[in-house]
Amino acid sequence: MKIRIYGDSISGNCLKVKWTADYLHLPYDWAETGVLTGETRTPAFLAINPSGQVPVVILPGGRPLAQSNAIILHLAEGSDLIPADAYDRAVMLQWLFWEQYSHEPAIAVRRFQKHYLGKPDSEIDPALLTKGNAALALMNARLEANGSWFAGGAISLADVALVAYTRVAHEGGFDLSGYSAVKGWVTHVEKTLPIG
């Protein structure tokens, strides 16, 4: 049976779910749900996800599931995107939590304000640029010290989650040229995942 994914194609959080499903060859229907057009605030959508956020999936049997990293964890259960080793799996989870707490709130938010809302830099909180660059520097150091992937020596959900907004960080005014390990990793992940 197919799952139904409600997502906005401009959202890295939504694309994580799509890429995970595509990588695992899971059948799904994609329901484009525009954040900028207010589609996540309609009564019909709020009946599916009262928080008014995408992504959300409807699983076989009609059960809904929200929050991008929870969704990809559920979809990838038992697959090679989740390391078999308990420590490597915990490291993957560490990066998933960090991505939502320290990476996405700076890089994705600044990208949205700059690229989609068209705000000039003078109207965007300057702390977002500082925090985003700190996140990129931490990622770069990790990759320089530990190789091509973030957990377990192979692609995992940590890479899926982190690449979603890192690959478009330039749209938020972040310059990846100073983070060579991150740039190389983005290219590597894009060649490994079905990113179109």
N, C-alpha and C positions, 0 to 999 in steps of 0.2 A: 504493500500500500504506500501511496505517496504521502509525504508530509507537505504542508502548506507553509511557505515562508512569507511573512509580511515584512517587507524591507524597503528601504530607500537606497537607490543605487549610488547616491553621493556619500553614503555613510560607511565608513570603514567597519564599524561594528556590525552592520548588516552584511557587508561583503565577506567578513570572516565566516559567517554561517554559510553563505553561498559557496565559498571556496572549499570549506570543509566537506559539504555535501558533494560537490563536484569531485574532489579528490578521492572520496570514498565511493563514488558512483551510486549515491543514494538518489532515488527518484523523488522529485519535488515539483510543486507548482510555486512559482514566484508571483506574489501579489505586490506590485509596486505601490508603495504607500508613502506619499510625499510629505516630508516634515514641513518644508517651506510653504506648501499649499494648504496646510492645516488638516490633512487627511488623518493624522494621528489624534485629532481632537474631536472627531465626529462621534456621535452616540454609538454608531455601529462598531467603530474601532475600539472605543472605550469599553464596550461590552466584552471584547476579546482580551484587551489588556488595559485595566483601569488606570495604570500609570501613564498611559498615553505615549508610550515609547516604542520604537522599533529598534531591533528586530523582535519579533515574536513568532513562534511556530505553533502550528496545530499538528500534534502528533497523531498517528493512527489511533482511532478510538475517540478522537476529539479532545484530547487533553492539551491545554495550552502550556507553553513554556516561554518565558521571557529572559532577558539579560544574555547578551551575546556569548560571554564565556561559559555560562551555565549551559547554553544551547549546544555549543561546540563540544563541550565535555560529554553531553548526553549522546550526541550524534556519533562521536568518535569512540565510544565505549567499546573496548575489545579490539581496537584497530592499532596499527603501528604509529598513529599520531599521539598515542599515550604510551610513554615508556613502560616496559614490563618491570624494570627494576624499581623497587619502592623509593629509593633515594632519588633516582632520576625523575620519577613521577612527581615527587615532592618539589624538586627544583622546577619542573615545568609549572606546577601550581604556584610556586613562588613568583614566577615571572607573569603568570596570568593575573594574580592579585596586584602585583606592582604596576602592570600595564594599566589597569583600571584606576589605580590610585595616584600614580605619579607620572605616567606618560600621557594617556588619553586626555586627562583634564587640562593639560597645558597645550600639547601639540594639536589635538583635534579641535579644541575650543578656539585656539588662535586661528587655525585654518578656517573654521566655520565663519568666524567674525570677519576675517580679512577677505577670503575668497568668495564666500557666498553672500554675506551681508554687505560687503564692499566698504567696510569701515577703514578709515585711514589709521596708520599706526598710532597717531596722536590720541585716538579714541579707544585704543585697545590697552588693557592693563599691561604695563611693561613687565610685570612679574611673570607673565605667561611665556615670554621669550626667554627669560632667565631660566625658568623651571624646565622648559622644553629643551634648551641646550644642555642643561644638567642631565636630563634623561638620556639624551643622545650620547653625551660623553660617557655616561655609565655603561650604556649598551656597547659603545665602541671599545671600552676597556675590557668588558667581558669577552667580546669576540676576539680581541687581540690575545687574550690570555687563554681562551678555551676553545678556539677553533671556529668552525663554520656554523654551528647550531647552538641554541641556548640551553638545551637539556638533552642528555642521553646520547650525544654523538650522532644524532640523526634528526631529520625534521620532526617537529612535534607541534602540539597546539600552542606552545610558547611562541614559536616562530610565526604561526598563522596570526595570532593575536597581535604581536608586535609589528609585523610588517604592514598591517592594514593602514595605519596612519603614518608610519615612518616613510613609506614609499611616496606619499603625497605631502610630506612635511614642508617642501618648498612652497606649496600653496599657502602656507601659513607664515612664510617669510623665514623659514629655517634653511640654512645653507649646509648641505651635507658634505660639501667639499672638504671640510675640516675633520670629517669622520670617515676615513677611508675604509675601515673595517665594516662599518655600517653600510656604506655604499656597496661594497662587494657582496655583503650578506643579502641586501635587498635584491640585487641581480640574481643571486643564487636561489633565493626563495621564489622569485617570480618565474624562474625556469622550472622549478620543482612543482609548484602549485599550478592549478589550471586558472591562472589569472589572465583574463581576456581584456 
